[in-house]
Amino acid sequence: MKYVDEFRDGELARGLAAAIAREARPDRRYAFMEFCGGHTHAISRYGVADLLPAQVRMIHGPGCPVCVLPIGRIDQAIRLALDEGVTVCTYGDTLRVPASEGLSMLRARARGADIRMIYSAADALALAQREPDRQVVFFAIGFETTTPPTALVIRQAAALGLTNFSVLCCHVLTPSAITAILESPEVRDLGTVPLDGFIGPAHVSTIIGSRPYAHFADEYRKPVVIAGFEPLDVMQAVLMLVRQVNEGRAEVENEFTRAVTEDGNLKAQALVSDVLELRQAFEWRGLGLVPYSGLRIRAPFAAFDAEARFGLEYRPVPDHPSCECGAILRGVKTPRDCKLFGTVCTPETPMGSCMVSSEGACAAHYTYGRFRDIPVVAG
C-alpha cells in the first residue's frame, strides 16, 4: 500500500537505527519529546524506543486530545445531559474518561442521560436537523485537526437557521501547549524535564503548516522536526534531531513533506478564524491554565454556543490523587512510574484519561506490552 508499507520496512528501520547509533555521541544524552499521541502510539506499537541507543530518550508529551481534557469540561457535558435533558454528541474515546462523582459519560448514560457517540461533527448536525424538537449539543474536543469541521457545522447551522443545535467548544492549540512546557512558571512548579528538541505533530501540521514552530527554534533554541506517523517517519525524525543537536542548530525541518507544507491548509485556517476566536486561558490536564490555548465561538455565532445558551460555568476538578496522568502528559513521568498502571488501571478499568484513548501514553504502553516488569496482582 503506497505510503504505508514502504514506511514499515524492517531493513530500512535497522539502517536508520544504525545511523542514529553512529551519530548519537556516547558522551551526551538526548531528550526528545514527541508531542503527538499518534507518535507515542507508533513508538510503542513498533518498538521504536528499543531500536534507539541508550543515550537517546523519547519523552511523551501532551498531544492526546482526550487525555488533556480536564475533568471539569467533561462534567459540563454530563450536567448538560443529566440536568438540562439535552442530547450530547461526542467522539467515542471521550465517553470513557473518568469524571466527578464516579461518573463518566458512559455511566451518566446508564443513569438516563442522552449521550451519543458520533463519528463526525456532521453527525451531530444531521441529528439536530432530523429531530427539530430535540436540543442537540456537540461536545467538540481536539487540536487543530478536528477544529475546522466544528467551525463548518456551526456555519452550516447558522445558514440553516437551526435553533436546536449548539456546540460546547473545547478545542485547544498545539503551539500554546509547547510554549507552556518550555516557559510557564506554573508548569515549572509542577515539574518538567529538560528537552533537546521536539517531534512535531503530523495531522495538526497539515492544517497549521510548519511556520508556527519557527518560534520555538528561534526563541527557545529547540529544534523541531515534523514527522509522519509511520515508524520510519519517527526514526528519520530522531536522526534529524540528533544531527541538529550535534551541529548546534535549532531549526524547523519537515520530514512529512508528503503531507505538510510551510503554510498549511489556508482554507481551513480561514474557516476557523471566521467562526472561532482565542480564549484568554484554558485549563489542560497536567499543564493547568495555559494562556491563549483554547478556542471559543465568536459573537456573531453566539446563538450556537452551548456555554452561553445554557449558562454553563466552568469549575476545575482535581484528578484522582493516585493517578500520574498529569505528570505523564508533562513528560516528567512515564506510565511505569504510576503505581496504578497495569494493576487497578487498565483500558477496561481506566483511572485516568491517559489509559482511555488509544493515543494516550498509558494505553499505548499497556496495549503493546511496554510494562514487562510490572508486578502481577493476585486476584
C-alpha positions in Angstrom: 0.0 0.0 0.0 1.6 3.3 -1.1 2.8 5.5 1.7 2.3 2.7 4.3 4.3 -0.4 3.5 7.4 1.4 2.5 7.4 3.3 5.8 7.4 0.0 7.8 10.3 -1.8 6.1 12.4 -3.7 8.6 15.7 -3.4 6.7 15.3 0.4 6.4 14.5 0.5 10.1 17.7 -1.3 11.0 19.6 1.0 8.7 18.2 4.1 10.4 18.8 2.6 13.9 22.4 2.1 12.9 22.7 5.6 11.6 21.3 7.0 14.9 23.7 4.9 16.9 26.6 6.1 14.9 25.7 9.8 15.2 24.5 9.9 18.8 27.5 10.9 20.8 28.3 8.5 23.7 29.3 11.3 26.0 25.9 13.1 26.0 22.2 12.5 26.5 19.5 13.4 24.0 15.9 14.0 25.3 13.3 14.5 22.5 9.6 15.0 23.1 7.1 13.5 20.7 4.2 15.9 21.2 1.6 13.9 19.4 -0.2 10.9 20.9 -0.1 9.3 17.4 3.7 9.3 17.6 3.5 7.8 21.1 1.3 5.0 19.7 3.7 4.4 16.8 6.7 4.3 19.1 5.1 1.7 21.4 3.4 -0.4 18.7 6.6 -0.8 16.5 9.1 -0.9 19.3 10.9 2.2 18.1 12.4 3.0 21.5 14.0 -0.4 21.6 15.9 0.4 18.4 17.4 3.6 19.8 20.7 3.8 21.6 20.6 4.2 25.4 21.6 7.9 25.3 18.6 8.8 23.1 15.4 9.1 25.2 11.9 9.7 23.9 9.6 11.6 26.2 5.8 11.5 25.8 4.1 14.9 25.5 0.5 16.3 25.9 -0.5 15.5 22.4 -3.5 13.3 23.1 -6.7 15.4 22.8 -8.8 13.2 25.1 -6.0 13.0 27.7 -5.5 16.8 28.1 -9.3 17.4 28.5 -9.8 18.4 32.2 -12.4 16.7 34.3 -14.4 20.0 34.7 -15.1 20.1 31.0 -16.4 16.5 30.9 -18.6 17.4 34.0 -20.1 20.3 31.9 -21.2 17.9 29.2 -22.6 15.4 31.7 -24.5 18.0 33.6 -26.0 19.3 30.3 -27.3 15.8 29.6 -28.5 14.9 33.1 -29.8 18.3 34.3 -30.9 20.1 31.1 -32.2 17.0 29.3 -30.3 17.8 26.1 -28.8 15.2 23.7 -25.0 15.4 23.9 -23.0 14.0 21.0 -19.2 13.4 21.1 -16.4 11.2 19.9 -16.1 7.7 21.2 -13.0 7.9 23.5 -14.4 10.9 25.4 -17.3 8.7 26.7 -15.0 6.6 28.9 -12.9 9.3 30.6 -13.5 9.3 34.4 -15.2 12.4 35.7 -16.5 13.6 39.0 -18.7 11.6 41.5 -17.5 8.3 40.0 -19.2 9.2 36.7 -18.1 9.1 33.1 -20.2 10.0 30.1 -21.0 6.3 29.6 -22.0 5.9 33.3 -24.2 9.0 33.0 -25.9 7.4 30.0 -26.6 4.4 32.2 -28.4 6.8 34.6 -30.6 8.1 31.7 -28.6 10.8 30.1 -29.0 11.0 26.3 -25.3 10.9 25.4 -24.4 9.5 21.9 -21.2 8.5 20.2 -20.7 10.1 16.8 -18.0 9.8 14.1 -18.0 13.4 12.9 -19.4 16.8 13.7 -21.7 16.4 10.7 -23.4 13.6 12.5 -24.5 15.9 15.4 -25.7 18.5 12.9 -27.7 15.9 11.0 -29.4 14.7 14.2 -30.5 18.2 15.0 -31.9 18.6 11.5 -33.8 15.2 11.8 -35.3 16.0 15.2 -36.1 19.7 15.5 -37.8 19.3 18.9 -34.6 17.9 20.4 -31.8 20.2 21.8 -28.6 18.7 20.4 -25.2 19.8 21.8 -22.0 18.7 20.1 -19.2 18.3 22.7 -16.3 19.4 20.4 -12.8 18.5 21.5 -9.4 18.1 19.8 -6.4 20.0 18.4 -6.3 22.0 15.2 -7.0 18.8 13.1 -10.6 18.5 14.3 -11.4 22.2 14.7 -12.3 23.0 11.0 -15.2 20.5 11.0 -16.6 22.1 14.1 -16.4 25.6 12.6 -18.0 24.3 9.5 -21.1 22.8 11.3 -21.6 26.0 13.2 -21.6 28.0 10.0 -23.9 25.5 8.4 -26.3 25.6 11.4 -26.4 29.4 11.1 -27.2 29.1 7.4 -30.0 26.6 8.1 -31.4 28.7 10.9 -31.4 25.8 13.4 -32.5 26.7 16.9 -31.9 23.3 18.5 -28.2 22.9 17.8 -25.2 24.2 19.8 -21.6 23.4 20.5 -19.7 23.0 23.7 -16.3 24.1 22.3 -13.2 22.7 24.0 -10.8 22.8 21.1 -7.1 23.5 22.1 -4.0 24.7 20.3 -0.7 22.8 19.9 1.8 25.7 19.8 0.4 27.2 23.1 1.0 23.9 24.9 4.6 23.7 23.6 5.2 27.2 24.9 3.7 26.3 28.3 6.0 23.3 28.5 9.1 25.4 27.7 8.4 28.5 29.9 5.3 28.5 32.1 6.2 29.1 35.8 3.1 27.0 36.7 4.5 24.0 34.7 7.9 24.5 36.2 6.3 24.4 39.7 4.5 21.2 38.8 7.8 19.8 37.4 9.1 19.4 33.9 12.1 17.9 32.1 15.0 19.4 30.1 14.3 18.9 26.4 16.7 18.9 23.4 14.0 19.0 20.7 10.5 18.1 19.5 9.0 15.8 17.0 6.2 18.0 15.6 2.7 16.5 15.1 1.6 15.2 11.7 -2.1 15.8 11.3 -2.0 19.1 13.2 0.7 20.3 10.9 -1.3 19.6 7.8 -3.6 22.3 9.0 -1.3 24.9 10.5 1.8 24.2 8.4 5.4 24.2 9.6 5.6 28.0 10.1 4.2 28.2 13.7 7.1 26.1 15.0 9.7 28.6 14.0 9.1 30.5 17.2 10.4 27.5 19.3 13.5 27.2 17.2 14.3 30.9 17.1 13.2 31.9 20.6 14.0 28.8 22.7 16.7 27.3 20.5 14.8 24.0 20.3 14.9 22.1 17.0 11.6 20.8 15.7 11.2 18.0 13.1 7.6 17.5 11.8 7.1 13.7 11.2 4.5 11.3 9.9 3.1 8.5 12.0 4.8 5.5 10.5 7.8 4.0 12.3 10.3 5.1 9.7 9.0 8.6 9.8 9.6 8.7 13.5 13.1 7.2 13.3 14.1 9.6 10.5 12.9 12.5 12.6 15.0 11.3 15.5 18.1 11.1 13.3 17.4 14.6 12.0 17.1 15.9 15.6 20.3 14.2 16.7 22.1 15.9 13.8 20.7 19.3 14.6 21.8 18.9 18.3 25.3 17.7 17.3 25.7 20.6 14.9 24.4 23.2 17.3 21.4 24.0 15.1 17.9 24.9 16.1 15.7 24.8 13.0 12.2 23.6 11.9 12.6 20.7 9.5 9.8 18.8 7.7 10.2 15.1 7.4 6.5 14.7 6.5 6.8 16.5 3.2 4.3 14.3 1.5 1.5 16.0 3.5 2.8 19.1 5.3 3.6 22.4 3.7 5.0 25.6 5.2 1.7 27.4 5.1 -0.7 24.5 5.8 -4.3 24.5 4.8 -5.2 28.1 4.3 -8.9 27.5 3.6 -9.3 25.5 6.8 -7.5 28.3 8.8 -9.7 30.9 7.3 -12.8 28.9 8.2 -11.7 28.5 11.8 -10.8 32.2 12.1 -14.2 33.2 10.8 -16.2 31.2 13.4 -13.9 30.8 16.4 -11.6 33.0 18.5 -9.0 32.6 21.2 -9.9 32.3 24.9 -7.7 34.2 27.3 -6.9 30.9 29.1 -8.0 27.3 29.0 -7.2 24.5 31.5 -5.3 21.5 30.3 -4.9 18.3 32.3 -1.3 18.2 33.6 -0.5 21.8 32.4 -3.0 23.8 34.4 -4.3 27.1 32.9 -2.5 27.8 29.6 -2.9 31.3 28.2 -4.4 31.7 24.8 -4.5 27.9 24.3 -8.2 27.3 23.7 -10.9 28.4 21.3 -14.4 29.7 21.8 -17.3 30.7 19.5 -17.3 34.2 18.1 -20.1 36.7 19.0 -21.8 36.5 15.5 -22.3 32.8 16.1 -23.2 33.1 19.9 -26.6 31.5 19.3 -24.7 28.2 18.8 -22.5 28.5 21.9 -23.8 25.9 24.4 -21.9 27.7 27.3 -23.9 30.8 26.7 -27.2 29.1 25.8 -27.3 27.0 29.0 -25.4 29.4 31.3 -22.6 27.0 31.9 -19.8 27.9 34.4 -16.5 26.1 34.5 -15.3 24.6 37.8 -11.9 22.9 37.9 -11.8 19.5 39.4 -8.6 17.7 40.7 -7.5 14.4 39.2 -7.5 11.2 41.1 -4.8 11.6 43.8 -3.0 8.4 42.8 -3.2 8.9 39.1 0.0 10.2 37.4 -1.6 11.2 34.2 -0.8 14.9 34.6 2.9 14.2 35.2 3.0 11.8 32.3 1.5 14.5 30.0 4.2 16.9 31.1 6.9 14.3 30.4 8.0 14.2 34.0 7.0 10.6 34.5 6.4 7.5 32.4 3.4 5.2 32.6 5.6 2.7 34.5 6.1 5.3 37.2 2.4 5.2 38.2 1.6 2.7 40.9 -1.9 2.2 39.3 -0.6 1.3 35.9 -1.3 -2.2 34.8 -2.9 -3.2 38.1 -6.1 -1.3 39.0 -5.8 0.9 36.0 -6.2 -0.9 32.6 -8.0 0.0 29.4 -11.1 -1.8 30.7 -11.0 0.0 34.1 -9.2 3.3 33.5 -8.5 5.5 36.4 -7.3 8.4 34.3 -7.6 9.7 30.7 -4.1 8.5 29.6 -5.4 4.9 29.8 -8.6 5.7 27.8 -7.6 6.9 24.4 -5.5 4.8 22.0 -3.3 7.9 21.7 -2.7 8.0 25.5 0.7 7.0 26.7 -0.6 4.6 29.3 -2.9 2.8 26.8 -0.1 2.6 24.3 2.3 1.1 26.8 -0.3 -1.3 28.1 -1.5 -2.4 24.7 1.9 -3.1 23.3 3.5 -4.7 26.3 5.8 -1.9 27.4 5.4 -2.9 31.1 7.2 -6.2 31.4 8.4 -5.6 34.9 5.0 -4.6 36.3 4.1 -7.0 39.2 1.1 -9.1 38.8 -1.6 -8.6 41.4 -3.1 -11.8 42.6 -6.8 -11.9 42.2 
